[in-house]
Amino acid sequence: ICQEHNDRVGEGRALYNLGNVFHAKGKHIGRLGHQDPGEFPEEIKALFEKAVHYYEENLLLMMEITDRAAQGRACGNLGNVHYLLGNFSKAIEYHEERLKIAKEFGDKSAERRAHSNLGNAHIFLGEFEKAAEHYKKTLKLAQELGDRAVEAQACYSLGNTYTLLKNYPTAIEYHMRHLFIAQELMDKVTLIPQWATMKGLSLCHASPRNI
């Protein structure tokens, strides 16, 4: 209908919503099996591929009508879906573009999400130093935004990243910061991984450098 009436904005919205439907359906089904990115069954990957198709169509249309804000949203979602598909390099490309557009608008919340997503993608590529840099920027933006829950999550991610880098003292520092904020908030969202924080701390303390 939107195409018949040459309603480009409406067409773009329809494409974006279709992408959201397939993206959400894939995540919902995939969550049941707790698979890592790139390890989903073919039926779930097919849903994500459909989401990619609609998001790409939306992005092209938004580029044609020069709607930068909508381009940013499309890039963010494309980055998220490619991450789930295990296309980590492609995910990084889209999240970097998302970050660029977020900065153009001074959208610190979107910047924060982009840095967090970039950190996650770099982790799966084994690029731990790059991941740490993005998580640090996530932490800084979370502090600027006054978002203590996201601040806790960033500390948790940094603790895990520095454990992978075998920098155990720094890992312990971030895990302790996460634990402190989680206890302060008494929030289920941040308390859920507390057992993992304690496990991470125990692994750090058990490392050769800390024995």
N, C-alpha and C positions, 0 to 999 in steps of 0.2 A: 504493500500500500504506500509506504514512504517513497519507494522508488518510482511508483506511478505518478506521484504528486511532486517528484523532485525535491522531497524533504530530506536534505542531506543530514541535518542535525538529528532528525527522527530515525533515519537509517543508521546513523552512527550509534545512536542509543540502543537500537535493536540489536546490532551486531555485538556491542559491548555486553548487553544483558545475556545474549546467547552464550558468549564466552564465559560469563559468570556462572551460568547454569551448569555447563559441562565441567568447569573448574571445580565448583562446589560438589557436584556429584562424584567426581573422581576422588576428591579429598575425603568425602564422607565414607565411600566404600573402602578406599585405601587405608583409612585410619583403623579399620577393623583388624587389619593384618599386621599393623605396626611395621611396615617395611621401610627401609631406608630409601632416600631418593634414588631413582634409577632402577629400583628392584621390584617395581610393581608388576602384577600380572598383565598380560597383553590387553585384556578387556579394560583395565583401568588406564593403561597407557593410551588406548584408543580414545578414551574420553578426554584426556589431557591434550591429545593431538587435535581434537575437534575444538577445544578451547583455544589452542594456539591459532588455528585457522581463523576463528571469529575475531580474536583480539588483533591479529595481523590485518584483517580486513578493516577493522575499526581504526587501527593506527594509520593505515594508508588514507582513509577518508578524512581523518582529523588533520593529517598533513596537508591534504588538498584544501581544506577550509581554514588552515592555519590556526587551529585551536590548540595552543601549546599546553594548556592545563589538561585537556583530554588526552593529548599525546603522552604526557607524563604518567597519567593513570594507566594507559594501555601498556606503556613500557614496563611499569611496575608489575602489572599482572603477567605480562609475557616473561619477565624475569622469574617470577614465582613459579610459573608452569614449567618453564625449561629446567628450573632447579629440581622440581619433582620428577621430571623425565630423566634426570641425570645429565642433562646438557649444561654442565656447570660453566664452561667458557661462554656459551651463548647467554646464559643467565647473567653473567657478569657484564656483558655488553649492554644488555637492556637495563640493568640496575644502574650502570654508570650513566646512561642517558637519563634515567629517572632522576638520579642525583643532580645532574646538570640542570634539568628543568626545574626541580624543586628549589635550587639555589636562585634561579632566575626570578622566582616568585617569592623568595624569602620564606618558604614553607619549611620550617624547622622540623615539624613532625614527619613530613615526607622525607626530609634529609636523613633523619634518624632511622627511619625504616629502611631506606636505601643502604645506609652504612651497615646496618645489622644484616640485611640480606646479602650484601657483598661479603661480609665476614663469613657467613655460613657457606657460601659458594667456594670461597678460597680454602676453607677448611677441607672440603671434599677433594680439592685439587692438591692437597698437601702443602699449600702455600701459607704456612702458619704465621709467618711474620706479617704478611699482608693482611691476614685475617685479624691479627692483634691490632693493627693500625686502625682498621675499620671499627672494631669493637670499642677501641678507645674513643673514637669519634662518636660512636653511639652513646657511650657513657657520658661524654661531655655534653652532648645535646640533651640527653635525658636530665642531667643536672640543671641545665639552663631552662628546660621546660618544667622543672619541678615534678618530674614523673619518677617517683621512688621505686615503683614496681619495675619499670623498664631499667632503671639504674641497677637494681638488684640482678636482673636478668643479664645485663651487660657484664657485671662483675663475675657472674657465674660462667659466662662464655669465656671471659678473659682468664679465669682460673683454669678452665679446661684447656685453653689454647696454650698457656704457659706450661702446663703439665706436658703437653705434646712436644713443646720446645725444650723440655727437660730443665726449665728454669723454675725449680721447685720453690725457692723462697718467694718469688713473685707470684707464683700460682697460689701459695698459701695465703699471701696478702689479699689477693682478690677473692678467694673462697671465704676468708674471714669477713671481708666487707659484705659479701653477699649474705652470709649468715646473719650478720648484725642487722642489715636492713630487713631481711625476711622476718626476723624475730620482732623487730620494731613495728612492722606493718601488721603482723599477725594475720596475714592474708593467705588464703588457700592457694592463690596463683603462685605466690613466691615460696610458700612453705612446701609445696609438692616436691620440688627438687632438693629439699634440705637434706634428705637422706643421701642424695648424690653428692651434695657438698661435703658432708661428713666423710663419704667414701673417698672423694677427691682429696680431702685433707689427709686421710689415713694413708692414701697412696703416696702423697707428697712426703709425709713424715717417714714412710717406710723406704723411700728411695735411698740409694747409697750415700748421697750427699748429706742426708739428714739422719743417718744412723750413728 
